[in-house]
Amino acid sequence: MARFLPRSTRWRVALFAALASGLVLGVGSYWFVWSLRQGLETSSHQLASEKASKIAALLDAGIKPVDVAKQIENGGYRISPGKEEEGDCPYKRTGGGTRVGPAAVVYGPDCVVGVSFPGDDDDVSNAGTKDNKHYVRTSFQLDPLGLQTVDTAQRFLWSGVPAASLFIGGVAWFAVRRSLRAVGSLRAEVDGVRAGDLGRRVPVPDSGDEITELAVTMNEMLARLDRSVRRQSQFTADAAHELRTPLASMRTQLEVQLAHPDRLDWRHSCENAVLDVTRMETLAADLLLLSKLDADQPARHAPVAMAELVTEHVAARQTRDGIEVRTDIEAMPVVRGHSGRLERVLRNLVDNAERHAKSHVTITLTAFDGHSVLIVEDDGPGIPAEARERVFDRFVRLDDDRARDDDSGSGLGLAIAAEIARTHGGTLRVAESTSGARLELHLPLA
């Protein structure tokens, strides 16, 4: 079907508009003409019925059919004995008979025909006398002026419907053409957008219709693409910078070792190289996990008991720099998620807290308002209010006391934790705290 239709949207809309209007106008015109003719027929039938009743009343009063003919000035009736249609009382005037009155012919004592009966375009009605000796059949001609009006309306409508359909189709063609002119401008502008020029925006018409909404949506899409490309470029640059540091360290150690093989400890150099390789391996694993989270790759979810997750993590965790890790389990919430990734969130939060704590880190687990709430607090310097959103960006290290100059982190820990929380339908945020930093993980209960 589609291949027989024109490819142009303008022509398709015009064609469908013409066909639809032709169908609607055609059906409406037929109903209008039919209604006019029905009105004429109803009026004629009513007049014929009144005439039949009048003649039957005269016969019931004892007046003979011949005398009735003398009193009826107009024709269009027949008085016959019984209900026989033919026989001695003809249905129409066939010659013979005796002319009586202004418009009647008598064929017998009980057979009188008012000429002419019936005529063309007449409506016929019947009536009988009370004693059933006579049967009256009358007709009344349809209004000639009304019939002429109906015929004129029929000719006008039958010729006007196609013209009106073509006119409506043409109006639809021009209207769609005018509307699509703005779409053409949008298409031309979008066609000129390149990867390095995502800052361009399409013009927004002031019509306030769907085209305006389309332009606004396209501009929002371009803005999202622009942010995504910028974020990806920044992410790539940051990742390259993070990988360059251990690579440069390894290259320096190898070059020095090769240049002075008798002056350096090969074992110590290899141990340093292993540390750099481990750091790159960890960074590569973090980048791979982030790419999976960005792509929303599904992970197998199952019920996870958060209390067991916290207990097992703390039991397997090694004490770092004398920092004590405390737990306060106030509830036993169960969430639906990936236990490995949720354990990664907990590990990242505790690692981050340990790097900045003075003496202890506290893990609190509770439930509130249909959510599991995991709180990790430390007694360090805390996070400034203006940086509480930025700490979840990738490769971000604050320039205050929380960002110590070491190689223990790449700035991806909190970013990964926030992405995992998002993929589990939860949130990770920095909450108000009187001492140190307080990070809260909210996950919906299973």
C-alpha positions in Angstrom: 0.0 0.0 0.0 2.8 2.4 1.0 4.5 2.1 -2.4 1.4 3.4 -4.2 1.3 6.5 -2.0 3.3 9.6 -2.8 6.6 9.9 -0.8 6.1 13.5 0.0 4.3 14.2 3.3 2.6 17.3 1.8 1.0 15.2 -1.0 0.1 12.4 1.4 -1.7 14.8 3.8 -3.4 16.5 0.8 -4.5 13.2 -0.6 -6.0 11.9 2.6 -7.6 15.3 3.4 -9.3 15.3 -0.1 -10.5 11.7 0.3 -11.7 12.2 3.8 -13.5 15.4 3.0 -15.0 13.8 -0.1 -16.3 10.9 1.9 -17.8 13.1 4.6 -19.3 15.7 2.2 -20.7 12.9 0.0 -22.4 11.1 2.8 -23.7 14.4 4.2 -25.0 15.5 0.8 -26.8 12.2 0.3 -28.4 12.5 3.7 -29.4 16.1 3.1 -31.1 15.3 -0.3 -32.8 12.2 1.2 -34.1 14.3 4.2 -35.6 16.9 1.8 -37.4 14.3 -0.3 -38.6 12.5 2.8 -40.1 15.8 4.0 -42.0 16.2 0.8 -43.3 12.7 0.8 -44.3 13.0 4.5 -46.3 16.2 3.7 -48.0 14.7 0.7 -48.9 11.5 2.5 -50.4 13.6 5.3 -52.6 15.6 2.8 -53.6 12.4 1.1 -54.7 10.8 4.4 -56.7 13.9 5.3 -58.5 13.7 1.9 -59.2 10.0 2.4 -60.6 10.6 5.8 -62.8 13.4 4.5 -64.3 11.2 1.7 -64.8 8.3 4.1 -66.7 10.6 6.5 -69.0 11.7 3.7 -69.8 8.1 2.8 -70.3 7.2 6.4 -72.8 10.0 6.6 -75.0 8.2 4.0 -74.0 10.3 0.9 -73.8 8.2 -2.2 -70.4 8.1 -4.1 -71.9 10.0 -7.0 -73.0 12.8 -4.7 -69.6 12.8 -3.0 -68.0 13.4 -6.4 -70.2 16.5 -6.8 -68.9 17.9 -3.5 -65.1 17.2 -4.1 -63.6 19.9 -6.2 -60.2 18.2 -6.8 -59.4 14.8 -8.2 -56.9 12.3 -7.0 -59.2 9.7 -5.4 -61.1 6.5 -6.1 -64.2 5.1 -4.4 -64.7 1.4 -5.0 -66.8 -1.3 -3.5 -64.6 -3.4 -1.2 -60.9 -3.5 -1.7 -60.6 -4.9 -5.2 -58.0 -3.0 -7.1 -59.4 -3.7 -10.6 -62.6 -5.2 -11.8 -65.6 -3.0 -12.6 -63.9 0.0 -10.9 -60.7 0.8 -12.9 -57.6 1.9 -11.1 -57.1 4.7 -13.6 -59.2 6.4 -16.1 -59.5 4.1 -19.2 -62.3 5.8 -21.1 -66.0 5.5 -20.8 -67.9 6.4 -17.8 -69.9 9.6 -17.0 -68.3 12.9 -16.1 -69.7 14.2 -12.8 -68.6 17.2 -10.9 -65.5 19.3 -11.7 -63.1 16.4 -11.7 -64.7 12.9 -11.4 -65.8 10.1 -13.7 -68.6 7.7 -12.6 -68.2 4.1 -13.8 -71.0 2.7 -11.6 -73.1 3.4 -8.5 -70.3 2.5 -6.3 -67.3 3.3 -8.5 -66.1 6.9 -8.8 -62.6 8.0 -9.9 -61.4 11.6 -9.3 -59.1 12.3 -12.2 -56.3 12.0 -12.5 -55.7 9.2 -10.0 -52.9 8.6 -9.3 -50.5 10.9 -11.0 -46.7 10.9 -11.3 -44.9 11.7 -8.0 -48.1 11.2 -6.1 -48.3 9.8 -2.6 -51.2 7.4 -2.0 -53.2 6.8 1.2 -56.1 4.5 2.0 -59.2 4.7 4.1 -62.4 2.5 4.6 -65.9 3.3 5.6 -67.3 2.1 8.9 -69.7 -0.4 7.2 -67.0 -1.7 4.9 -69.2 -1.2 1.9 -66.8 1.3 0.2 -63.1 1.6 0.1 -61.4 5.0 -0.5 -58.0 5.4 -2.0 -56.5 8.9 -2.4 -53.3 10.4 -3.8 -51.7 13.8 -3.4 -49.0 15.1 -5.8 -45.6 16.0 -4.3 -44.9 19.7 -4.2 -43.5 20.6 -7.6 -41.5 23.5 -6.3 -40.1 21.3 -3.5 -39.1 18.6 -6.0 -37.4 21.2 -8.1 -35.6 22.5 -5.1 -34.5 18.9 -4.2 -33.2 18.3 -7.8 -31.3 21.6 -7.8 -29.7 20.9 -4.4 -28.8 17.4 -5.7 -27.1 18.7 -8.8 -25.3 21.4 -6.9 -24.0 19.1 -4.2 -23.0 16.3 -6.6 -20.9 18.8 -8.5 -19.8 20.8 -5.5 -18.5 17.9 -3.4 -15.6 17.0 -5.7 -14.7 20.7 -6.0 -14.8 21.2 -2.2 -12.7 18.1 -1.7 -10.0 19.4 -4.1 -10.1 22.7 -2.4 -9.6 21.2 1.0 -6.8 19.0 -0.3 -5.1 22.1 -1.7 -5.5 24.0 1.5 -4.0 21.0 3.4 -1.1 20.9 0.9 -0.3 24.6 1.5 -0.7 24.4 5.2 1.6 21.4 5.5 4.1 23.0 3.2 4.2 26.1 5.4 4.6 24.0 8.6 7.3 21.8 7.0 9.2 24.9 6.0 10.4 25.2 9.6 11.2 21.5 9.6 13.4 22.1 6.6 15.3 24.8 8.4 15.8 22.5 11.4 17.0 19.7 9.2 19.5 22.0 7.4 20.8 23.2 10.7 21.1 19.8 12.2 22.8 18.5 9.0 25.5 21.1 9.6 26.2 20.0 13.1 29.5 18.1 13.5 31.1 16.3 16.4 33.4 19.2 17.0 30.6 21.8 16.7 28.0 20.5 19.1 27.5 24.0 20.6 25.3 25.0 17.6 21.5 25.1 18.2 18.6 24.9 15.8 16.3 28.0 15.4 13.2 27.8 17.5 10.1 29.2 15.7 7.7 31.3 17.6 4.6 29.5 16.4 4.2 27.6 19.7 3.1 24.4 17.9 4.6 21.0 17.7 7.4 22.3 15.5 8.4 24.6 18.3 8.4 21.6 20.7 10.5 19.6 18.2 13.1 22.4 18.0 13.3 22.7 21.8 13.7 18.9 22.1 16.4 18.9 19.4 18.2 21.7 21.2 18.0 19.8 24.5 19.3 16.7 22.7 22.2 18.7 21.2 23.0 20.1 24.7 23.0 16.6 26.1 25.3 15.4 23.3 27.6 18.4 23.9 27.8 17.6 27.6 28.4 13.9 26.9 31.1 14.6 24.4 32.8 17.1 26.6 32.6 14.7 29.5 33.9 11.9 27.4 36.8 14.0 26.2 37.6 15.1 29.7 37.3 11.6 30.9 39.7 10.3 28.2 42.2 13.1 29.0 42.0 12.4 32.8 42.4 8.6 32.2 45.4 9.2 29.9 46.9 11.5 32.6 46.4 8.9 35.3 47.9 6.1 33.2 50.8 8.3 32.2 52.1 8.7 35.7 52.8 5.0 36.5 54.0 4.5 33.0 56.4 7.4 33.3 57.6 6.0 36.7 58.2 2.5 35.2 60.0 4.0 32.2 62.2 6.1 34.5 63.1 3.2 36.7 63.9 0.9 33.7 66.0 3.5 32.0 68.0 4.2 35.2 68.3 0.4 35.8 69.6 -0.1 32.2 71.9 2.9 32.4 73.4 1.9 35.8 72.9 -1.8 36.3 75.6 -2.0 38.9 74.3 0.9 41.1 70.6 0.0 41.6 68.9 -2.8 43.4 67.1 -4.8 40.8 64.7 -6.4 43.3 63.6 -2.9 44.6 63.1 -1.7 41.1 60.9 -4.7 40.3 58.9 -4.2 43.4 58.2 -0.6 42.4 57.3 -1.7 38.9 54.9 -4.2 40.3 53.3 -1.4 42.3 52.9 0.7 39.2 51.5 -2.2 37.2 49.0 -2.9 40.0 48.0 0.8 40.0 47.4 0.7 36.3 45.5 -2.6 36.6 43.3 -1.1 39.2 42.7 2.0 37.1 41.9 -0.1 34.0 39.4 -2.2 36.0 37.8 1.0 37.3 37.5 2.4 33.8 36.0 -0.8 32.5 33.4 -0.8 35.3 32.5 2.8 34.7 32.0 2.0 31.0 29.7 -0.8 31.9 27.7 1.4 34.2 27.5 4.2 31.6 26.2 1.7 29.1 23.6 0.5 31.7 24.7 -3.1 31.0 22.4 -5.3 33.1 23.8 -7.2 36.1 22.1 -10.2 37.7 20.2 -8.9 40.7 19.2 -10.9 43.8 18.1 -10.2 47.4 21.1 -8.9 49.3 21.2 -8.7 53.1 22.9 -5.4 53.8 23.8 -6.4 57.4 25.7 -9.5 56.2 27.4 -7.5 53.5 28.7 -4.9 56.1 29.7 -7.6 58.6 31.6 -9.7 56.1 33.3 -6.7 54.6 34.5 -5.4 58.0 35.7 -8.8 59.1 37.8 -9.3 55.9 39.1 -5.7 56.0 42.7 -5.1 57.2 43.3 -2.2 59.5 45.0 0.7 57.8 47.3 3.2 59.6 45.7 2.4 62.9 42.3 3.7 61.8 39.5 1.8 63.6 36.4 0.8 61.6 33.3 0.6 63.8 29.9 -0.7 62.9 26.4 0.2 64.2 23.8 -2.1 62.7 20.3 -0.7 63.7 18.2 -2.7 61.2 18.4 -5.7 58.9 17.3 -4.3 55.6 17.3 -6.5 52.4 17.7 -4.9 49.0 17.6 -6.3 45.5 20.9 -5.8 43.6 24.3 -7.1 42.7 26.1 -8.1 45.8 29.6 -7.6 44.3 28.8 -4.1 43.1 27.2 -3.2 46.4 30.2 -4.5 48.2 32.3 -2.3 45.9 30.3 0.8 47.0 30.9 0.0 50.6 34.6 -0.6 50.0 35.0 2.6 48.1 33.2 4.6 50.8 35.3 3.1 53.6 38.5 3.5 51.7 37.7 7.1 51.1 36.9 7.6 54.8 40.0 5.9 55.9 42.3 8.1 53.8 40.9 11.2 55.6 40.0 9.9 59.1 42.1 10.8 62.1 41.3 7.9 64.3 38.1 6.0 63.3 35.4 5.3 60.7 31.9 4.5 61.6 29.5 2.4 59.4 25.8 2.7 60.4 23.1 0.6 58.8 19.4 1.5 59.3 16.2 1.6 57.4 13.9 4.5 56.8 10.9 5.3 54.6 11.1 2.1 52.5 14.9 2.4 52.0 18.0 0.9 53.3 20.3 3.6 54.6 24.0 3.0 54.8 26.0 5.8 56.5 29.8 6.0 56.4 31.4 8.7 58.7 34.9 9.7 59.5 36.4 12.1 62.0 38.5 13.9 59.4 38.4 17.5 58.1 35.0 17.0 56.3 33.9 18.1 52.8 33.2 21.8 52.1 29.6 22.5 51.2 30.5 23.9 47.8 32.3 20.6 46.9 29.7 18.2 48.0 28.4 17.6 44.4 31.8 17.8 42.7 33.3 15.0 44.8 31.2 12.5 42.7 32.8 13.7 39.5 35.4 11.5 37.9 39.1 12.0 38.6 38.2 14.7 41.2 40.6 15.3 44.1 39.8 18.2 46.4 42.6 20.7 47.0 42.0 20.9 50.8 43.1 18.6 53.6 41.0 15.7 52.3 43.3 15.4 49.2 46.6 14.2 50.5 49.4 13.8 48.1 49.6 10.0 47.7 49.0 7.4 45.2 46.2 5.6 47.0 43.4 6.9 44.8 42.7 8.0 41.3 39.6 10.0 42.0 37.2 7.4 40.7 36.0 5.8 43.9 33.1 8.0 44.7 32.2 8.4 41.0 31.9 4.6 40.7 29.9 4.4 44.0 27.5 7.0 42.8 27.0 5.2 39.4 26.4 1.9 41.1 23.8 3.5 43.4 22.1 5.0 40.4 21.9 1.7 38.6 20.3 0.2 41.7 17.6 2.9 41.8 19.2 4.5 44.8 21.2 7.7 45.6 24.5 8.6 47.2 25.0 12.0 48.8 27.1 14.0 51.2 25.0 14.8 54.3 25.5 17.4 57.0 27.8 16.4 59.7 29.2 18.1 62.8 32.5 16.4 62.5 34.2 14.9 59.5 32.5 13.7 56.3 29.2 11.8 56.2 28.2 9.9 53.1 24.7 8.3 52.9 23.7 5.5 50.5 19.9 5.1 50.1 18.7 1.9 48.3 15.0 0.8 48.0 14.1 -2.2 50.0 13.4 -5.5 48.2 
